Amino acid sequence: MTTTKTPTLTPSPTGKTRDGKTTRDAILRAALRLMHVHGYHATSLDDVLRESGVGKGNFYYHFRSKEELGYAILDQIVAGFVERTLEPCFADPAGAPLGQIRCFLDRLEQAQRDRKCVGGCVMGNLASELSDVHEGFRMRLATVFMAWQARFAAALAAAKGRGEVAADCDPAATSRFLVASLEGAILMTKVIKDIGVMEQCVAELKRYLAAYETRP
């Protein structure tokens, strides 16, 4: 690995003001930006150091390897996804379950609109790149998608218990279909660069849910 030569006696200006937490956060933010666009393998440690303004010694104080950094980034992605995207729609235990799922669909659609169809789903990107070549990442990513499916399945089971969806609705199978469809929709939106793709897919998924919905 090549490194940029810098005078060893001149500390980084950012190093003077950063404590351990802000240094670690700077590394994570830089690595996440780079890996979201370029992927895990194409992002080198030198890229992360240059983007974050952190020296190699400080990096190794917080992370033993690029792999450990990758795990920390995945933990951060998952926490952000749950906190900002998933849980807000399901926070009210008395809320209408199908309405909660529709809320989530709308949030994903808006997220793609806000990003102007750039970047796609960072979890989906990592899953596509790493699932066949890195078992540790595959297992962690599988856990994330399973948790996502479980949230949908719980909402559908609750709706079924309240008589709001038809008896032939299988919550597990339906939730798996929804998650897989959303990931595909985000990927197509990223490739085609047209928010209309996401809008159409979300509309079709809402129609799919409506087909199970019982009428008073």
N, C-alpha and C positions, 0 to 999 in steps of 0.2 A: 504493500500500500504506500503510495507516495504522499508526502506531507509538504505543506508550504513552509518554507524557511522563514522564521521570524526571530528577531533579536531576543536572546534568552533573558536579558536583564531588564527588558521593558515590559511590564505587566500590561495586560489588556485593560483598556479604560472601563469595559463592562465588568471586568473582574474585581475592580475596586469597590463597586457598589452592590454586587450580588452576594446574597447569603446562599447557604446550601440549597434552600427550597427554591429560590428564584433561579438559580443556576440549573437545577434539575428541571424545573418547569420550562426554561428556555430551550433546553435540549429536546424535551418532549414536544413542544410546540413546533420547533423547526423540523424535527423528524416526521411529525405527523403531516405537515404541509408537503414535504418532499415525497413521502411515501404515498400520499393520497394521489399525487399527480404521476409520479414515476414508478411506483411500486416498491416493494421491499428490496428485491435483489438489485435493482438499478440505482438504489440510493446507497451511496458509500458512506462510511464513517467520516471521511474527509468532507463530504457534502454537508453532513449534519453539523460538523464543527464550524465550517465556514458560514453556514446559514445562521447558526445560533451565536457565533462569536465566542464560543467556549473552547478553552484549550484541551488538549488530549488528556493531560493529567487530571483536570477537573472532571472530564467525561468518565474516566475510569474510576474516579472516586464514587460516582453514583451508579455506574453500570459496568458490570464485568465484561460484557460483550455486546455486540450488535443484537444478538438473539435476545438477551435480557432486556435491551431497549425495546425490541419489538413486542415482547410480552407486556411491558409497561404501557406501550402505546395502545395495545389491544385492550388492556384493562381500562384505559382512559376513554377509548372510543365507546366501549360498552357502557361505562358509567354515564357518559354524555348522552348516548342514545336512550338509555332508560330514563334518565332524569329529564331530558328536554323534549323528547319525542314520544316515548311510549307511555310513561306513567301519567303525564298530565291528562290524557284522554280517559284513563281508567281510575283516576284518583277518587271519584265519588262512588262509594260502595252501593249507593241507592240509584245510581244512574242507569239509564236504559242500555243494556249490553250491546245491542246492535248499533245504537247511536254512538257508543264508545268506539266501536270498530270503525264506523264511518268517520268519526272525528280523526282517528289515526290515519285513515286513507287521505283525508284532506290535508293533514299536516305533512305527510310525505310528498304530496303533490306540490304544496306550497314551498317545501324545501328545495325541490328541483327547480321551481320557478325562480326562487331567490338566487340560486346558484347559476342561473342561466344555462342549465343543462350541462354543466361542466363538473367533472369529477366522479359522478355516479355515487354509488354507495361504497364507502370505504371498507365496510365489512365484506361486502360482495367482491370488491376488487381483491382484497387479501385472500378470500376464500378461493377465488379463481386461480390466483397465482401460486398459492402455497399448499393447498389441500392435498395434492398428489406428491409433494416433495418434502413436506415437513410435518411430521406426525404431531408434534407439540402444538403447532399453530392450528392444525386441522381439528384437534380435539377441543381446543379453546373456542374456535369459531363455531364448531358444531353445537357447543353448549349455548352460545349466544342465540343461534337460530332456533334451537329447541325451546329456549326460554321465551322467545318471541311467539313461537307457535303455541306454547302453553298459555300465554296471556290471552290469545285469541280463543283458544279452546275453552278456557274457563269462562269467558264472556258468552260464548255460544252455548255452553252447557247451562249457564245461568238463565239465558233466554229460553232455552228448551224447557227448563224446569218451571219457568213462569208461563209457559204456553205461548211464547211469542214467536217461536219458530216451529216448523213442522216436525213431527216425530221421526221422520226419516232422515233428518239432518244428523250427520255424524260429525261431532265437534272436532275430533282429531283430524279426520280426513279433510274437512272443510278448512280448518286453520292451516294445514300443510299446503293446500292449494293456494290459499290467499298469500302466504309468505312467498311461495315459489313464484307466483304471478307478479307480485310486487317487485321482487328482485329482477325478474325478466323485464318488467316495464321500465325500471330505472336504468337497466343496461341499454335497452333500445333507445331511451330518451337521450342517454349519453352519446350513443353512436350517431343517431340521426340529428341531434341538436335541435329538437323541436318539442316544446312543452306540450304541444297538441297530442303527442304520443302518450305522455303520462296522463293527460286529461282524459283521453279516450279509454285507456286501460282502467283508470280509477272508476270512471262511469260504468264500465262493463262489470267490474267487481261489485259495485253497488247494486247493479241489476241482478247479479248472481245471488247476493244476500237477500234481496227483496223476493226472489223466487221461493226462498224458504220461509219468509215471514208470513205469519198467520194474520188474517184480517179479523177485526173485532166482529 
